[in-house]
Amino acid sequence: MVISFSLNKIPMALTSMIGMLTLVATGCVDSKTALGNIGSSTVVTMISMFIIAAGLNRTQMVTHLS
């Protein structure tokens, strides 16, 4: 997953889903544990940060500020 995130050849969401499915399929994590933390405040904060970063990248706000 780290290599896939670094290379950014496939979308980050797909990379994370493949990672989660791999862990569940190999038995490292059960499905209840894998899906149990989706509503936690940490996950919601990270998703919000990704959405804001994508919006700033699309509008090129960071480029204009720098």
PDB file with SEQRES, HELIX, SHEET and CRYST1 records, atoms N, CA, C and O in Angstrom:
SEQRES   1 A   66  MET VAL ILE SER PHE SER LEU ASN LYS ILE PRO MET ALA          
SEQRES   2 A   66  LEU THR SER MET ILE GLY MET LEU THR LEU VAL ALA THR          
SEQRES   3 A   66  GLY CYS VAL ASP SER LYS THR ALA LEU GLY ASN ILE GLY          
SEQRES   4 A   66  SER SER THR VAL VAL THR MET ILE SER MET PHE ILE ILE          
SEQRES   5 A   66  ALA ALA GLY LEU ASN ARG THR GLN MET VAL THR HIS LEU          
SEQRES   6 A   66  SER                                                          
HELIX    1 AA1 VAL A    2  LEU A    7  1                                   6    
HELIX    2 AA2 MET A   12  THR A   26  1                                  15    
HELIX    3 AA3 SER A   31  GLY A   36  1                                   6    
HELIX    4 AA4 SER A   41  THR A   59  1                                  19    
HELIX    5 AA5 MET A   61  LEU A   65  1                                   5    
CRYST1    1.000    1.000    1.000  90.00  90.00  90.00 P 1           1          
ATOM      1  N   MET A   1       0.813  -1.184   0.000  1.00  0.00           N  
ATOM      2  CA  MET A   1       0.000   0.000   0.000  1.00  0.00           C  
ATOM      3  C   MET A   1       0.860   1.252   0.000  1.00  0.00           C  
ATOM      4  O   MET A   1       0.528   2.229  -0.671  1.00  0.00           O  
ATOM      5  N   VAL A   2       1.946   1.237   0.733  1.00  0.00           N  
ATOM      6  CA  VAL A   2       2.819   2.412   0.789  1.00  0.00           C  
ATOM      7  C   VAL A   2       3.373   2.716  -0.595  1.00  0.00           C  
ATOM      8  O   VAL A   2       3.431   3.875  -1.005  1.00  0.00           O  
ATOM      9  N   ILE A   3       3.776   1.688  -1.308  1.00  0.00           N  
ATOM     10  CA  ILE A   3       4.312   1.883  -2.659  1.00  0.00           C  
ATOM     11  C   ILE A   3       3.228   2.414  -3.583  1.00  0.00           C  
ATOM     12  O   ILE A   3       3.482   3.314  -4.383  1.00  0.00           O  
ATOM     13  N   SER A   4       2.028   1.869  -3.483  1.00  0.00           N  
ATOM     14  CA  SER A   4       0.930   2.332  -4.331  1.00  0.00           C  
ATOM     15  C   SER A   4       0.561   3.778  -4.016  1.00  0.00           C  
ATOM     16  O   SER A   4       0.286   4.560  -4.926  1.00  0.00           O  
ATOM     17  N   PHE A   5       0.554   4.142  -2.721  1.00  0.00           N  
ATOM     18  CA  PHE A   5       0.288   5.536  -2.368  1.00  0.00           C  
ATOM     19  C   PHE A   5       1.387   6.448  -2.913  1.00  0.00           C  
ATOM     20  O   PHE A   5       1.102   7.553  -3.374  1.00  0.00           O  
ATOM     21  N   SER A   6       2.624   5.999  -2.862  1.00  0.00           N  
ATOM     22  CA  SER A   6       3.742   6.817  -3.320  1.00  0.00           C  
ATOM     23  C   SER A   6       3.724   7.007  -4.830  1.00  0.00           C  
ATOM     24  O   SER A   6       3.957   8.110  -5.324  1.00  0.00           O  
ATOM     25  N   LEU A   7       3.447   5.933  -5.562  1.00  0.00           N  
ATOM     26  CA  LEU A   7       3.449   6.024  -7.025  1.00  0.00           C  
ATOM     27  C   LEU A   7       2.214   6.729  -7.569  1.00  0.00           C  
ATOM     28  O   LEU A   7       2.269   7.353  -8.629  1.00  0.00           O  
ATOM     29  N   ASN A   8       1.099   6.631  -6.846  1.00  0.00           N  
ATOM     30  CA  ASN A   8      -0.153   7.296  -7.219  1.00  0.00           C  
ATOM     31  C   ASN A   8      -0.621   6.916  -8.622  1.00  0.00           C  
ATOM     32  O   ASN A   8      -1.155   7.751  -9.352  1.00  0.00           O  
ATOM     33  N   LYS A   9      -0.416   5.643  -8.996  1.00  0.00           N  
ATOM     34  CA  LYS A   9      -0.882   5.163 -10.304  1.00  0.00           C  
ATOM     35  C   LYS A   9      -2.374   4.873 -10.301  1.00  0.00           C  
ATOM     36  O   LYS A   9      -3.052   5.099 -11.303  1.00  0.00           O  
ATOM     37  N   ILE A  10      -2.892   4.375  -9.180  1.00  0.00           N  
ATOM     38  CA  ILE A  10      -4.324   4.152  -9.027  1.00  0.00           C  
ATOM     39  C   ILE A  10      -4.816   5.073  -7.917  1.00  0.00           C  
ATOM     40  O   ILE A  10      -4.033   5.467  -7.054  1.00  0.00           O  
ATOM     41  N   PRO A  11      -6.098   5.421  -7.926  1.00  0.00           N  
ATOM     42  CA  PRO A  11      -6.613   6.367  -6.922  1.00  0.00           C  
ATOM     43  C   PRO A  11      -6.393   5.884  -5.488  1.00  0.00           C  
ATOM     44  O   PRO A  11      -6.379   4.682  -5.223  1.00  0.00           O  
ATOM     45  N   MET A  12      -6.222   6.829  -4.576  1.00  0.00           N  
ATOM     46  CA  MET A  12      -5.970   6.502  -3.175  1.00  0.00           C  
ATOM     47  C   MET A  12      -7.115   5.709  -2.562  1.00  0.00           C  
ATOM     48  O   MET A  12      -6.881   4.797  -1.770  1.00  0.00           O  
ATOM     49  N   ALA A  13      -8.339   6.043  -2.918  1.00  0.00           N  
ATOM     50  CA  ALA A  13      -9.488   5.326  -2.362  1.00  0.00           C  
ATOM     51  C   ALA A  13      -9.456   3.856  -2.754  1.00  0.00           C  
ATOM     52  O   ALA A  13      -9.734   2.979  -1.936  1.00  0.00           O  
ATOM     53  N   LEU A  14      -9.117   3.597  -4.003  1.00  0.00           N  
ATOM     54  CA  LEU A  14      -9.031   2.215  -4.468  1.00  0.00           C  
ATOM     55  C   LEU A  14      -7.875   1.483  -3.795  1.00  0.00           C  
ATOM     56  O   LEU A  14      -8.003   0.308  -3.452  1.00  0.00           O  
ATOM     57  N   THR A  15      -6.767   2.154  -3.607  1.00  0.00           N  
ATOM     58  CA  THR A  15      -5.623   1.552  -2.918  1.00  0.00           C  
ATOM     59  C   THR A  15      -5.989   1.166  -1.499  1.00  0.00           C  
ATOM     60  O   THR A  15      -5.653   0.071  -1.049  1.00  0.00           O  
ATOM     61  N   SER A  16      -6.666   2.043  -0.793  1.00  0.00           N  
ATOM     62  CA  SER A  16      -7.032   1.734   0.591  1.00  0.00           C  
ATOM     63  C   SER A  16      -8.059   0.617   0.665  1.00  0.00           C  
ATOM     64  O   SER A  16      -7.998  -0.212   1.573  1.00  0.00           O  
ATOM     65  N   MET A  17      -9.004   0.576  -0.273  1.00  0.00           N  
ATOM     66  CA  MET A  17      -9.989  -0.501  -0.275  1.00  0.00           C  
ATOM     67  C   MET A  17      -9.336  -1.850  -0.583  1.00  0.00           C  
ATOM     68  O   MET A  17      -9.685  -2.861   0.026  1.00  0.00           O  
ATOM     69  N   ILE A  18      -8.399  -1.867  -1.519  1.00  0.00           N  
ATOM     70  CA  ILE A  18      -7.679  -3.104  -1.841  1.00  0.00           C  
ATOM     71  C   ILE A  18      -6.889  -3.570  -0.617  1.00  0.00           C  
ATOM     72  O   ILE A  18      -6.851  -4.764  -0.321  1.00  0.00           O  
ATOM     73  N   GLY A  19      -6.267  -2.642   0.086  1.00  0.00           N  
ATOM     74  CA  GLY A  19      -5.528  -2.991   1.298  1.00  0.00           C  
ATOM     75  C   GLY A  19      -6.427  -3.587   2.361  1.00  0.00           C  
ATOM     76  O   GLY A  19      -6.075  -4.587   2.987  1.00  0.00           O  
ATOM     77  N   MET A  20      -7.598  -2.973   2.573  1.00  0.00           N  
ATOM     78  CA  MET A  20      -8.528  -3.484   3.573  1.00  0.00           C  
ATOM     79  C   MET A  20      -9.048  -4.861   3.170  1.00  0.00           C  
ATOM     80  O   MET A  20      -9.110  -5.769   4.000  1.00  0.00           O  
ATOM     81  N   LEU A  21      -9.421  -5.020   1.906  1.00  0.00           N  
ATOM     82  CA  LEU A  21      -9.929  -6.311   1.437  1.00  0.00           C  
ATOM     83  C   LEU A  21      -8.862  -7.398   1.526  1.00  0.00           C  
ATOM     84  O   LEU A  21      -9.174  -8.551   1.823  1.00  0.00           O  
ATOM     85  N   THR A  22      -7.604  -7.036   1.270  1.00  0.00           N  
ATOM     86  CA  THR A  22      -6.514  -8.000   1.385  1.00  0.00           C  
ATOM     87  C   THR A  22      -6.345  -8.460   2.825  1.00  0.00           C  
ATOM     88  O   THR A  22      -6.163  -9.651   3.077  1.00  0.00           O  
ATOM     89  N   LEU A  23      -6.403  -7.532   3.766  1.00  0.00           N  
ATOM     90  CA  LEU A  23      -6.280  -7.894   5.176  1.00  0.00           C  
ATOM     91  C   LEU A  23      -7.434  -8.781   5.634  1.00  0.00           C  
ATOM     92  O   LEU A  23      -7.226  -9.714   6.410  1.00  0.00           O  
ATOM     93  N   VAL A  24      -8.645  -8.499   5.162  1.00  0.00           N  
ATOM     94  CA  VAL A  24      -9.799  -9.317   5.531  1.00  0.00           C  
ATOM     95  C   VAL A  24      -9.704 -10.689   4.870  1.00  0.00           C  
ATOM     96  O   VAL A  24      -9.983 -11.702   5.512  1.00  0.00           O  
ATOM     97  N   ALA A  25      -9.311 -10.738   3.590  1.00  0.00           N  
ATOM     98  CA  ALA A  25      -9.232 -12.005   2.858  1.00  0.00           C  
ATOM     99  C   ALA A  25      -8.163 -12.938   3.416  1.00  0.00           C  
ATOM    100  O   ALA A  25      -8.339 -14.156   3.403  1.00  0.00           O  
ATOM    101  N   THR A  26      -7.062 -12.383   3.903  1.00  0.00           N  
ATOM    102  CA  THR A  26      -5.991 -13.217   4.441  1.00  0.00           C  
ATOM    103  C   THR A  26      -6.231 -13.591   5.904  1.00  0.00           C  
ATOM    104  O   THR A  26      -5.493 -14.403   6.462  1.00  0.00           O  
ATOM    105  N   GLY A  27      -7.238 -13.015   6.520  1.00  0.00           N  
ATOM    106  CA  GLY A  27      -7.567 -13.363   7.891  1.00  0.00           C  
ATOM    107  C   GLY A  27      -6.795 -12.571   8.934  1.00  0.00           C  
ATOM    108  O   GLY A  27      -6.879 -12.881  10.123  1.00  0.00           O  
ATOM    109  N   CYS A  28      -6.050 -11.563   8.521  1.00  0.00           N  
ATOM    110  CA  CYS A  28      -5.315 -10.736   9.485  1.00  0.00           C  
ATOM    111  C   CYS A  28      -6.267  -9.903  10.333  1.00  0.00           C  
ATOM    112  O   CYS A  28      -5.993  -9.635  11.503  1.00  0.00           O  
ATOM    113  N   VAL A  29      -7.388  -9.495   9.737  1.00  0.00           N  
ATOM    114  CA  VAL A  29      -8.376  -8.664  10.422  1.00  0.00           C  
ATOM    115  C   VAL A  29      -9.752  -9.226  10.068  1.00  0.00           C  
ATOM    116  O   VAL A  29      -9.995  -9.596   8.920  1.00  0.00           O  
ATOM    117  N   ASP A  30     -10.662  -9.291  11.059  1.00  0.00           N  
ATOM    118  CA  ASP A  30     -12.016  -9.726  10.722  1.00  0.00           C  
ATOM    119  C   ASP A  30     -12.808  -8.541  10.168  1.00  0.00           C  
ATOM    120  O   ASP A  30     -12.434  -7.385  10.369  1.00  0.00           O  
ATOM    121  N   SER A  31     -13.896  -8.835   9.475  1.00  0.00           N  
ATOM    122  CA  SER A  31     -14.645  -7.785   8.778  1.00  0.00           C  
ATOM    123  C   SER A  31     -15.265  -6.779   9.741  1.00  0.00           C  
ATOM    124  O   SER A  31     -15.379  -5.600   9.407  1.00  0.00           O  
ATOM    125  N   LYS A  32     -15.666  -7.223  10.931  1.00  0.00           N  
ATOM    126  CA  LYS A  32     -16.250  -6.293  11.897  1.00  0.00           C  
ATOM    127  C   LYS A  32     -15.226  -5.256  12.344  1.00  0.00           C  
ATOM    128  O   LYS A  32     -15.556  -4.080  12.490  1.00  0.00           O  
ATOM    129  N   THR A  33     -14.003  -5.680  12.558  1.00  0.00           N  
ATOM    130  CA  THR A  33     -12.942  -4.758  12.959  1.00  0.00           C  
ATOM    131  C   THR A  33     -12.569  -3.830  11.810  1.00  0.00           C  
ATOM    132  O   THR A  33     -12.338  -2.639  12.020  1.00  0.00           O  
ATOM    133  N   ALA A  34     -12.509  -4.372  10.596  1.00  0.00           N  
ATOM    134  CA  ALA A  34     -12.115  -3.571   9.436  1.00  0.00           C  
ATOM    135  C   ALA A  34     -13.112  -2.459   9.146  1.00  0.00           C  
ATOM    136  O   ALA A  34     -12.718  -1.354   8.771  1.00  0.00           O  
ATOM    137  N   LEU A  35     -14.384  -2.736   9.313  1.00  0.00           N  
ATOM    138  CA  LEU A  35     -15.409  -1.740   9.010  1.00  0.00           C  
ATOM    139  C   LEU A  35     -15.927  -1.007  10.242  1.00  0.00           C  
ATOM    140  O   LEU A  35     -16.741  -0.092  10.118  1.00  0.00           O  
ATOM    141  N   GLY A  36     -15.468  -1.394  11.422  1.00  0.00           N  
ATOM    142  CA  GLY A  36     -15.979  -0.820  12.660  1.00  0.00           C  
ATOM    143  C   GLY A  36     -15.542   0.599  12.942  1.00  0.00           C  
ATOM    144  O   GLY A  36     -16.213   1.300  13.699  1.00  0.00           O  
ATOM    145  N   ASN A  37     -14.440   1.049  12.362  1.00  0.00           N  
ATOM    146  CA  ASN A  37     -13.907   2.377  12.681  1.00  0.00           C  
ATOM    147  C   ASN A  37     -14.214   3.439  11.631  1.00  0.00           C  
ATOM    148  O   ASN A  37     -13.645   4.530  11.676  1.00  0.00           O  
ATOM    149  N   ILE A  38     -15.093   3.143  10.696  1.00  0.00           N  
ATOM    150  CA  ILE A  38     -15.379   4.108   9.627  1.00  0.00           C  
ATOM    151  C   ILE A  38     -16.025   5.374  10.182  1.00  0.00           C  
ATOM    152  O   ILE A  38     -15.767   6.462   9.668  1.00  0.00           O  
ATOM    153  N   GLY A  39     -16.854   5.261  11.210  1.00  0.00           N  
ATOM    154  CA  GLY A  39     -17.534   6.422  11.766  1.00  0.00           C  
ATOM    155  C   GLY A  39     -16.763   7.158  12.837  1.00  0.00           C  
ATOM    156  O   GLY A  39     -17.291   8.107  13.418  1.00  0.00           O  
ATOM    157  N   SER A  40     -15.528   6.759  13.124  1.00  0.00           N  
ATOM    158  CA  SER A  40     -14.780   7.432  14.182  1.00  0.00           C  
ATOM    159  C   SER A  40     -14.373   8.843  13.755  1.00  0.00           C  
ATOM    160  O   SER A  40     -14.297   9.149  12.565  1.00  0.00           O  
ATOM    161  N   SER A  41     -14.118   9.675  14.727  1.00  0.00           N  
ATOM    162  CA  SER A  41     -13.803  11.072  14.422  1.00  0.00           C  
ATOM    163  C   SER A  41     -12.485  11.214  13.657  1.00  0.00           C  
ATOM    164  O   SER A  41     -12.335  12.140  12.860  1.00  0.00           O  
ATOM    165  N   THR A  42     -11.540  10.320  13.886  1.00  0.00           N  
ATOM    166  CA  THR A  42     -10.268  10.387  13.168  1.00  0.00           C  
ATOM    167  C   THR A  42     -10.466  10.139  11.677  1.00  0.00           C  
ATOM    168  O   THR A  42      -9.904  10.850  10.845  1.00  0.00           O  
ATOM    169  N   VAL A  43     -11.260   9.137  11.345  1.00  0.00           N  
ATOM    170  CA  VAL A  43     -11.512   8.814   9.942  1.00  0.00           C  
ATOM    171  C   VAL A  43     -12.270   9.944   9.260  1.00  0.00           C  
ATOM    172  O   VAL A  43     -11.953  10.313   8.129  1.00  0.00           O  
ATOM    173  N   VAL A  44     -13.267  10.494   9.942  1.00  0.00           N  
ATOM    174  CA  VAL A  44     -14.042  11.595   9.369  1.00  0.00           C  
ATOM    175  C   VAL A  44     -13.151  12.807   9.142  1.00  0.00           C  
ATOM    176  O   VAL A  44     -13.290  13.490   8.127  1.00  0.00           O  
ATOM    177  N   THR A  45     -12.242  13.085  10.066  1.00  0.00           N  
ATOM    178  CA  THR A  45     -11.315  14.206   9.914  1.00  0.00           C  
ATOM    179  C   THR A  45     -10.388  13.994   8.722  1.00  0.00           C  
ATOM    180  O   THR A  45     -10.152  14.923   7.949  1.00  0.00           O  
ATOM    181  N   MET A  46      -9.863  12.782   8.566  1.00  0.00           N  
ATOM    182  CA  MET A  46      -8.972  12.511   7.431  1.00  0.00           C  
ATOM    183  C   MET A  46      -9.710  12.621   6.102  1.00  0.00           C  
ATOM    184  O   MET A  46      -9.171  13.170   5.141  1.00  0.00           O  
ATOM    185  N   ILE A  47     -10.940  12.104   6.036  1.00  0.00           N  
ATOM    186  CA  ILE A  47     -11.727  12.214   4.800  1.00  0.00           C  
ATOM    187  C   ILE A  47     -11.985  13.685   4.482  1.00  0.00           C  
ATOM    188  O   ILE A  47     -11.894  14.097   3.325  1.00  0.00           O  
ATOM    189  N   SER A  48     -12.307  14.475   5.506  1.00  0.00           N  
ATOM    190  CA  SER A  48     -12.538  15.911   5.297  1.00  0.00           C  
ATOM    191  C   SER A  48     -11.285  16.603   4.773  1.00  0.00           C  
ATOM    192  O   SER A  48     -11.367  17.466   3.898  1.00  0.00           O  
ATOM    193  N   MET A  49     -10.121  16.223   5.311  1.00  0.00           N  
ATOM    194  CA  MET A  49      -8.870  16.832   4.852  1.00  0.00           C  
ATOM    195  C   MET A  49      -8.583  16.472   3.396  1.00  0.00           C  
ATOM    196  O   MET A  49      -8.112  17.317   2.635  1.00  0.00           O  
ATOM    197  N   PHE A  50      -8.862  15.218   2.996  1.00  0.00           N  
ATOM    198  CA  PHE A  50      -8.673  14.823   1.599  1.00  0.00           C  
ATOM    199  C   PHE A  50      -9.595  15.612   0.676  1.00  0.00           C  
ATOM    200  O   PHE A  50      -9.180  16.029  -0.405  1.00  0.00           O  
ATOM    201  N   ILE A  51     -10.843  15.820   1.092  1.00  0.00           N  
ATOM    202  CA  ILE A  51     -11.794  16.567   0.271  1.00  0.00           C  
ATOM    203  C   ILE A  51     -11.347  18.019   0.124  1.00  0.00           C  
ATOM    204  O   ILE A  51     -11.385  18.571  -0.975  1.00  0.00           O  
ATOM    205  N   ILE A  52     -10.927  18.634   1.218  1.00  0.00           N  
ATOM    206  CA  ILE A  52     -10.462  20.030   1.163  1.00  0.00           C  
ATOM    207  C   ILE A  52      -9.204  20.147   0.311  1.00  0.00           C  
ATOM    208  O   ILE A  52      -9.075  21.086  -0.474  1.00  0.00           O  
ATOM    209  N   ALA A  53      -8.274  19.203   0.457  1.00  0.00           N  
ATOM    210  CA  ALA A  53      -7.044  19.238  -0.336  1.00  0.00           C  
ATOM    211  C   ALA A  53      -7.348  19.076  -1.822  1.00  0.00           C  
ATOM    212  O   ALA A  53      -6.731  19.741  -2.655  1.00  0.00           O  
ATOM    213  N   ALA A  54      -8.287  18.202  -2.161  1.00  0.00           N  
ATOM    214  CA  ALA A  54      -8.656  18.027  -3.570  1.00  0.00           C  
ATOM    215  C   ALA A  54      -9.288  19.297  -4.126  1.00  0.00           C  
ATOM    216  O   ALA A  54      -9.020  19.686  -5.263  1.00  0.00           O  
ATOM    217  N   GLY A  55     -10.123  19.937  -3.322  1.00  0.00           N  
ATOM    218  CA  GLY A  55     -10.738  21.189  -3.765  1.00  0.00           C  
ATOM    219  C   GLY A  55      -9.720  22.292  -3.959  1.00  0.00           C  
ATOM    220  O   GLY A  55      -9.791  23.036  -4.937  1.00  0.00           O  
ATOM    221  N   LEU A  56      -8.770  22.411  -3.038  1.00  0.00           N  
ATOM    222  CA  LEU A  56      -7.727  23.434  -3.179  1.00  0.00           C  
ATOM    223  C   LEU A  56      -6.827  23.135  -4.374  1.00  0.00           C  
ATOM    224  O   LEU A  56      -6.374  24.055  -5.054  1.00  0.00           O  
ATOM    225  N   ASN A  57      -6.570  21.866  -4.630  1.00  0.00           N  
ATOM    226  CA  ASN A  57      -5.756  21.494  -5.783  1.00  0.00           C  
ATOM    227  C   ASN A  57      -6.488  21.797  -7.084  1.00  0.00           C  
ATOM    228  O   ASN A  57      -5.883  22.277  -8.043  1.00  0.00           O  
ATOM    229  N   ARG A  58      -7.781  21.520  -7.117  1.00  0.00           N  
ATOM    230  CA  ARG A  58      -8.561  21.749  -8.334  1.00  0.00           C  
ATOM    231  C   ARG A  58      -8.667  23.240  -8.662  1.00  0.00           C  
ATOM    232  O   ARG A  58      -8.613  23.627  -9.830  1.00  0.00           O  
ATOM    233  N   THR A  59      -8.818  24.071  -7.636  1.00  0.00           N  
ATOM    234  CA  THR A  59      -8.942  25.507  -7.875  1.00  0.00           C  
ATOM    235  C   THR A  59      -7.578  26.191  -7.979  1.00  0.00           C  
ATOM    236  O   THR A  59      -7.510  27.385  -8.274  1.00  0.00           O  
ATOM    237  N   GLN A  60      -6.497  25.453  -7.742  1.00  0.00           N  
ATOM    238  CA  GLN A  60      -5.133  25.954  -7.788  1.00  0.00           C  
ATOM    239  C   GLN A  60      -4.906  27.090  -6.800  1.00  0.00           C  
ATOM    240  O   GLN A  60      -4.108  27.995  -7.043  1.00  0.00           O  
ATOM    241  N   MET A  61      -5.623  27.024  -5.682  1.00  0.00           N  
ATOM    242  CA  MET A  61      -5.480  28.046  -4.635  1.00  0.00           C  
ATOM    243  C   MET A  61      -4.065  28.026  -4.040  1.00  0.00           C  
ATOM    244  O   MET A  61      -3.477  29.077  -3.780  1.00  0.00           O  
ATOM    245  N   VAL A  62      -3.528  26.820  -3.830  1.00  0.00           N  
ATOM    246  CA  VAL A  62      -2.186  26.701  -3.240  1.00  0.00           C  
ATOM    247  C   VAL A  62      -1.154  27.312  -4.163  1.00  0.00           C  
ATOM    248  O   VAL A  62      -0.234  27.980  -3.692  1.00  0.00           O  
ATOM    249  N   THR A  63      -1.279  27.105  -5.456  1.00  0.00           N  
ATOM    250  CA  THR A  63      -0.349  27.658  -6.432  1.00  0.00           C  
ATOM    251  C   THR A  63      -0.381  29.186  -6.393  1.00  0.00           C  
ATOM    252  O   THR A  63       0.661  29.841  -6.430  1.00  0.00           O  
ATOM    253  N   HIS A  64      -1.575  29.732  -6.319  1.00  0.00           N  
ATOM    254  CA  HIS A  64      -1.715  31.192  -6.286  1.00  0.00           C  
ATOM    255  C   HIS A  64      -1.143  31.778  -4.986  1.00  0.00           C  
ATOM    256  O   HIS A  64      -0.548  32.856  -5.002  1.00  0.00           O  
ATOM    257  N   LEU A  65      -1.321  31.077  -3.877  1.00  0.00           N  
ATOM    258  CA  LEU A  65      -0.798  31.577  -2.605  1.00  0.00           C  
ATOM    259  C   LEU A  65       0.720  31.478  -2.523  1.00  0.00           C  
ATOM    260  O   LEU A  65       1.373  32.319  -1.906  1.00  0.00           O  
ATOM    261  N   SER A  66       1.274  30.445  -3.150  1.00  0.00           N  
ATOM    262  CA  SER A  66       2.740  30.283  -3.073  1.00  0.00           C  
ATOM    263  C   SER A  66       3.393  31.151  -4.106  1.00  0.00           C  
ATOM    264  O   SER A  66       4.619  31.167  -4.213  1.00  0.00           O  
TER     265      SER A  66                                                      
END                                                                             
